[in-house]
Amino acid sequence: MIRSLSVSLVALALAAPAATAQITATLETGYDDNPFRLSDQFDRREGGFLDTELRFEHGFANGFGLDARIGHLAAQSADGNRTDYALTVGYENETTLFGKPAELEFHVRGAGLDRSFVSRNTGEIGQFGGSDIADRFDQSSMEFRARADITLSEAWTLRLQGDGRSRSYEDYTALGLSNLDYDQVFAHARLRYWPDRITDAQIGVSLGHRVFDDRRGRALDTGFLSGTDVEFSYLNIDASWKYVFRPDHDIRLAYSFDLREDNVTGYYDTSLHRTRLRYRYMPEWGNRFSAEIEYRDFTFDNIPAALIVNDEENVAPNDGLRLTLSYDRRLMRSEDREIWLDLSLTHDDFSSPNDAFNYDRTVARVGIVVEFG
């Protein structure tokens, strides 16, 4: 159904008169001292990388648009190579809802990811029962989204959004591993208060449900439970506040809480708290510096940490900090071309009751972004 709708939207978009088109080419190089977030007890596979992306965006006079991108990361360690792609067909239109001005947006997206699975419990390419499962998390997906931004007044905006996803992973059920394929739907609501260029406050809530295709639930102590089909329910609450304290300086504080519950034993029940503080300096358009600190606390709600054996998702409870410094500078601008310089430095420091999930990581990047059109 979604695939047929995607093909139909592509045909409608291509039949419409063109409005705008843009091609963006990104080339980044850098050094990653721990690309798989491994603990010090393993070979961390540190080394240089080259990250490239090509993106094509095309808008049409009737509101339809295309967005196609493909990216490839070539790492010094071949295990770190990654390829991802996405094709989005969208439609935007201005209308009136509940007597208020509104902007509507719909899109369908197909995406895929190809990468190697390196286990954080062993530091090696994933194995199960003596068989290689390097493609365990290779995936393809189809997504849809419908969004309405409703202008309630000069200061207040309400966003209502619904989205869904169908994702397929490599199938290793013949080896005894669960099928990770799933379908999910989410509903979101977000209220924004933006009375002037000084203050921007937002609060949002999301509810979601994910149904797996033939995936077993798990006992709280150990082992999968035959005859069960696991489903997840999600709740997300987030809030943010941005304040421009000088014409070219601003700060942003954000907090989010994510709750996940499964329908079998509660083994997969988790909580995630995230707090972020960002400072940004923009002395002029095309010249931007930012510094951000983020604290994250991820827990399994119903299981003592020592009993968590979760090779299915390769995750464990953890908490820690991420520090990010970034600088973007526009080097050139003409009627049909822009060239940007991007620099960033990120450092992670996370701890976990599971020693295999204690890690630190530093990534340095320098890149050139060229926009045509």
Secondary structure as the mmCIF struct_conf table of DSSP 4:
data_model
#
loop_
_struct_conf.conf_type_id
_struct_conf.id
_struct_conf.beg_label_comp_id
_struct_conf.beg_label_asym_id
_struct_conf.beg_label_seq_id
_struct_conf.end_label_comp_id
_struct_conf.end_label_asym_id
_struct_conf.end_label_seq_id
HELX_RH_AL_P HELX_RH_AL_P1 ILE A 2 LEU A 14
TURN_TY1_P TURN_TY1_P1 ALA A 15 ALA A 15
BEND BEND1 ALA A 16 ALA A 16
HELX_LH_PP_P HELX_LH_PP_P1 PRO A 17 PRO A 17
STRN STRN1 ALA A 18 ASP A 32
BEND BEND2 ASP A 33 ASP A 33
TURN_TY1_P TURN_TY1_P2 PRO A 35 PHE A 36
TURN_TY1_P TURN_TY1_P3 ASP A 40 GLN A 41
BEND BEND3 PHE A 42 PHE A 42
STRN STRN2 GLY A 47 PHE A 60
TURN_TY1_P TURN_TY1_P4 ALA A 61 ASN A 62
BEND BEND4 GLY A 63 GLY A 63
STRN STRN3 PHE A 64 ALA A 75
BEND BEND5 GLN A 76 SER A 77
HELX_RH_3T_P HELX_RH_3T_P1 ALA A 78 GLY A 80
STRN STRN4 ARG A 82 LEU A 97
TURN_TY1_P TURN_TY1_P5 PHE A 98 GLY A 99
STRN STRN5 LYS A 100 ARG A 115
STRN STRN6 VAL A 118 VAL A 118
TURN_TY1_P TURN_TY1_P6 ARG A 120 THR A 122
BEND BEND6 GLY A 123 GLU A 124
STRN STRN7 ILE A 125 ILE A 125
STRN STRN8 GLN A 127 PHE A 128
TURN_TY1_P TURN_TY1_P7 GLY A 129 GLY A 130
STRN STRN9 SER A 131 ASP A 132
TURN_TY1_P TURN_TY1_P8 ALA A 134 PHE A 137
STRN STRN10 GLN A 139 THR A 151
BEND BEND7 SER A 153 ALA A 155
STRN STRN11 TRP A 156 TYR A 169
HELX_RH_3T_P HELX_RH_3T_P2 THR A 173 LEU A 175
TURN_TY1_P TURN_TY1_P9 GLY A 176 GLY A 176
HELX_LH_PP_P HELX_LH_PP_P2 LEU A 177 ASN A 179
STRN STRN12 TYR A 182 TYR A 193
BEND BEND8 ASP A 196 ILE A 198
STRN STRN13 THR A 199 PHE A 212
BEND BEND9 ASP A 213 ASP A 214
STRN STRN14 GLY A 217 ARG A 218
BEND BEND10 LEU A 220 GLY A 223
STRN STRN15 PHE A 224 LEU A 225
TURN_TY1_P TURN_TY1_P10 SER A 226 GLY A 227
STRN STRN16 GLU A 231 ARG A 246
TURN_TY1_P TURN_TY1_P11 PRO A 247 ASP A 248
STRN STRN17 HIS A 249 ASP A 262
BEND BEND11 ASN A 263 GLY A 266
TURN_TY1_P TURN_TY1_P12 TYR A 267 TYR A 268
STRN STRN18 THR A 270 GLU A 284
TURN_TY1_P TURN_TY1_P13 TRP A 285 GLY A 286
STRN STRN19 ASN A 287 PHE A 300
BEND BEND12 ASP A 301 ILE A 303
HELX_RH_3T_P HELX_RH_3T_P3 ALA A 305 LEU A 307
TURN_TY1_P TURN_TY1_P14 ASP A 311 ASN A 314
STRN STRN20 ASN A 318 SER A 334
TURN_TY1_P TURN_TY1_P15 GLU A 335 ASP A 336
STRN STRN21 ARG A 337 SER A 351
BEND BEND13 PRO A 353 ASN A 354
HELX_RH_3T_P HELX_RH_3T_P4 ASP A 355 PHE A 357
STRN STRN22 TYR A 359 PHE A 372
#
